[in-house]
Amino acid sequence: MHYDVIIIGGGPAGATAATYLAKAGKSVLILEKEHFPRFHIGESLLPYNMPIFEEMGVMPALQEADFMTKKGGRFSLAKGDQENAITFAEGVFTEVGEAIQVERSIFDKILLDHARDSGAEVKEGWTVDSYTISDKDGVSVIASSEHEETFSASFLLDASGLVNFTANREKLRQYYPHLQKVAIYGHFTGVDFTDREQQLNETHIACFGDSWFWIIPFSEKKVSIGLVLDREDLKESDLNPEELFQQAADSSPSLTQMMKNSARIGPIRVTSDYSYSNEKLIGPRLMRIGDAVGFIDPVFSSGVYLACVTARDAVAALVEALDSNQCLSPAMRRYEKQTCKSLSRYREVIELFYQRSFIEILLQPDGKWQWPCAINAILAGRLDLPWALRWRFRTFLWFARLHHRFGLVKRLDFG
Ligand SMILES: Cc1cc2nc3c(=O)[nH]c(=O)nc-3n(C[C@H](O)[C@H](O)[C@H](O)COP(=O)(O)OP(=O)(O)OC[C@H]3O[C@@H](n4cnc5c(N)ncnc54)[C@H](O)[C@@H]3O)c2cc1C
């Protein structure tokens, strides 16, 4: 059987792309090395992801799963003396006011099952080992399960996540030198919130020294808590990751308060080397989507959203290329350009977050020029920026950079 498209990986990017392709009447095969449900990190989603789920037709299944509603984000100092909560629905430039916080094993399975129900063929427990691409003959993929098999298609979509399958083979991966971070995280029950009703529906970022914690409640009883720190700090420490996590939590008054009656469910996990970009996102008969495009940092919870956006946009280009029998089309080049632009916008804000200027301005807002509303829209995932939003966002970035150098608002003590 010859497919229109073979997709490596059945995470959010692969499942979204397969759904869009199947709905466009294309034959598509997903090869996924794991059997779902499987653990994955990345539980906090963005509001602008919701219209994509609507378009995919997966909303009824997501509603049935009864995921936790996410109404906003809370930024604080882990010392507990300063914080600011952003409510998406209150942002004048934010058109979508709510998202969800999900247990990824359940969420990813819903998306993959939906791709299958939409007409995609899905093979779980199949690892892609190698591929060859020829302009004339198309794509040939060798994958193995209990036995090895060769599959052929007109196009290959790489949705392999941080494995970065095709770009690694082409030696395209470049790590961001200033984002050499490591994340240490686990799931907890019995977490206390001072304002339970509001905080259950928020993703909370608590800054602590040069590090930060995420606190993501994804059900009434289960909360994902993670610590992100410089990889060097872990290397230089005498403590193992679990001890380091505990030490950081114990020395942060707000985390100590939250976790005093909590118990961990499952192991503490560690992920590093996740911040990178690939020089190229497309090639003849090949496109990359999701984390296989590159991943910057978890702080603004943009990973799943960008996985779905890149999947949707890549499919639009792919369908055109398939219909016009081209192996590298202008629409594919436009996809590459647009995706790099969206990623670079997130990168700019993430860099300011680690310079602390973003958080120092956010925690001492004076409402100037509606900057908080502009930030609200960016954090919700708005990617098309009308002029009224664009100039506010640009001046905010400019002010934050000046603040970093000259201290335009009060410097805060991060503990
Ligand atoms: C510490 C951390 C915290 C994060 N927190 C958030 C968050 O709060 N919110 C958020 O939106 N994002 C978050 N992210 C990012 C998020 O996890 C990813 O952006 C998202 O999962 C990307 O989806 P994907 O489909 O591209 O990749 P994945 O979800 O990783 O899926 C890739 C799939 O490909 C499969 N695969 C890989 N290689 C092969 C192969 N050779 N053959 C067959 N199958 C293969 C894998 O098994 C996997 O199922 C976080 C990331 C990190 C590192």
The ligand as an SDF file (V2000), in Angstrom:
LIG
                    3D

 53 58  0  0  0  0  0  0  0  0999 V2000
    9.7200   19.9150   31.1170 C   0  0  0  0  0  0  0  0  0  0  0  0
    8.6860   20.1880   30.0730 C   0  0  0  0  0  0  0  0  0  0  0  0
    7.4440   20.7100   30.4490 C   0  0  0  0  0  0  0  0  0  0  0  0
    6.4840   20.9880   29.4760 C   0  0  0  0  0  0  0  0  0  0  0  0
    5.2920   21.5630   29.8440 N   0  0  0  0  0  0  0  0  0  0  0  0
    4.3910   21.8780   28.8720 C   0  0  0  0  0  0  0  0  0  0  0  0
    3.1210   22.4590   29.2210 C   0  0  0  0  0  0  0  0  0  0  0  0
    2.7990   22.6880   30.3890 O   0  0  0  0  0  0  0  0  0  0  0  0
    2.2650   22.7310   28.2090 N   0  0  0  0  0  0  0  0  0  0  0  0
    2.5620   22.4780   26.9070 C   0  0  0  0  0  0  0  0  0  0  0  0
    1.7500   22.7670   26.0220 O   0  0  0  0  0  0  0  0  0  0  0  0
    3.7340   21.9120   26.5690 N   0  0  0  0  0  0  0  0  0  0  0  0
    4.6410   21.6160   27.5130 C   0  0  0  0  0  0  0  0  0  0  0  0
    5.8200   21.0220   27.1520 N   0  0  0  0  0  0  0  0  0  0  0  0
    6.0490   20.7310   25.7370 C   0  0  0  0  0  0  0  0  0  0  0  0
    5.2240   19.5370   25.2560 C   0  0  0  0  0  0  0  0  0  0  0  0
    5.5330   18.4040   26.0340 O   0  0  0  0  0  0  0  0  0  0  0  0
    5.5670   19.2740   23.7860 C   0  0  0  0  0  0  0  0  0  0  0  0
    5.7040   20.5060   23.0990 O   0  0  0  0  0  0  0  0  0  0  0  0
    4.5060   18.4470   23.0660 C   0  0  0  0  0  0  0  0  0  0  0  0
    4.3470   17.1860   23.6580 O   0  0  0  0  0  0  0  0  0  0  0  0
    4.9180   18.2880   21.5810 C   0  0  0  0  0  0  0  0  0  0  0  0
    4.0900   17.3830   20.9230 O   0  0  0  0  0  0  0  0  0  0  0  0
    4.7010   16.4830   19.7340 P   0  0  0  0  0  0  0  0  0  0  0  0
    3.5530   15.7100   19.1850 O   0  0  0  0  0  0  0  0  0  0  0  0
    5.5000   17.3340   18.8400 O   0  0  0  0  0  0  0  0  0  0  0  0
    5.7400   15.5170   20.4370 O   0  0  0  0  0  0  0  0  0  0  0  0
    5.4630   14.3340   21.4880 P   0  0  0  0  0  0  0  0  0  0  0  0
    4.2770   14.6480   22.2990 O   0  0  0  0  0  0  0  0  0  0  0  0
    6.7470   14.1290   22.2040 O   0  0  0  0  0  0  0  0  0  0  0  0
    5.1400   13.0760   20.5790 O   0  0  0  0  0  0  0  0  0  0  0  0
    6.1310   12.5020   19.7870 C   0  0  0  0  0  0  0  0  0  0  0  0
    5.7920   11.0300   19.6070 C   0  0  0  0  0  0  0  0  0  0  0  0
    6.6980   10.4780   18.6520 O   0  0  0  0  0  0  0  0  0  0  0  0
    7.0030    9.1650   19.0430 C   0  0  0  0  0  0  0  0  0  0  0  0
    8.2810    8.7810   18.3950 N   0  0  0  0  0  0  0  0  0  0  0  0
    9.4970    9.3310   18.5980 C   0  0  0  0  0  0  0  0  0  0  0  0
   10.4180    8.7210   17.8120 N   0  0  0  0  0  0  0  0  0  0  0  0
    9.7640    7.7810   17.1030 C   0  0  0  0  0  0  0  0  0  0  0  0
   10.1760    6.8100   16.1270 C   0  0  0  0  0  0  0  0  0  0  0  0
   11.4350    6.7070   15.7410 N   0  0  0  0  0  0  0  0  0  0  0  0
    9.2440    5.9770   15.6110 N   0  0  0  0  0  0  0  0  0  0  0  0
    7.9350    6.0640   16.0050 C   0  0  0  0  0  0  0  0  0  0  0  0
    7.4930    6.9580   16.9320 N   0  0  0  0  0  0  0  0  0  0  0  0
    8.3930    7.8110   17.4670 C   0  0  0  0  0  0  0  0  0  0  0  0
    7.0880    9.2390   20.5650 C   0  0  0  0  0  0  0  0  0  0  0  0
    6.8810    7.9860   21.1590 O   0  0  0  0  0  0  0  0  0  0  0  0
    5.9770   10.2360   20.8790 C   0  0  0  0  0  0  0  0  0  0  0  0
    4.7570    9.5910   21.2350 O   0  0  0  0  0  0  0  0  0  0  0  0
    6.7790   20.7340   28.1090 C   0  0  0  0  0  0  0  0  0  0  0  0
    8.0160   20.2060   27.7560 C   0  0  0  0  0  0  0  0  0  0  0  0
    8.9640   19.9370   28.7070 C   0  0  0  0  0  0  0  0  0  0  0  0
   10.3030   19.4030   28.2830 C   0  0  0  0  0  0  0  0  0  0  0  0
  1  2  1  0
  2  3  1  0
  2 52  2  0
  3  4  2  0
  4  5  1  0
  4 50  1  0
  5  6  2  0
  6  7  1  0
  6 13  1  0
  7  8  2  0
  7  9  1  0
  9 10  1  0
 10 11  2  0
 10 12  1  0
 12 13  2  0
 13 14  1  0
 14 15  1  0
 14 50  1  0
 15 16  1  0
 16 17  1  0
 16 18  1  0
 18 19  1  0
 18 20  1  0
 20 21  1  0
 20 22  1  0
 22 23  1  0
 23 24  1  0
 24 25  2  0
 24 26  1  0
 24 27  1  0
 27 28  1  0
 28 29  2  0
 28 30  1  0
 28 31  1  0
 31 32  1  0
 32 33  1  0
 33 34  1  0
 33 48  1  0
 34 35  1  0
 35 36  1  0
 35 46  1  0
 36 37  1  0
 36 45  1  0
 37 38  2  0
 38 39  1  0
 39 40  1  0
 39 45  2  0
 40 41  1  0
 40 42  2  0
 42 43  1  0
 43 44  2  0
 44 45  1  0
 46 47  1  0
 46 48  1  0
 48 49  1  0
 50 51  2  0
 51 52  1  0
 52 53  1  0
M  END
$$$$
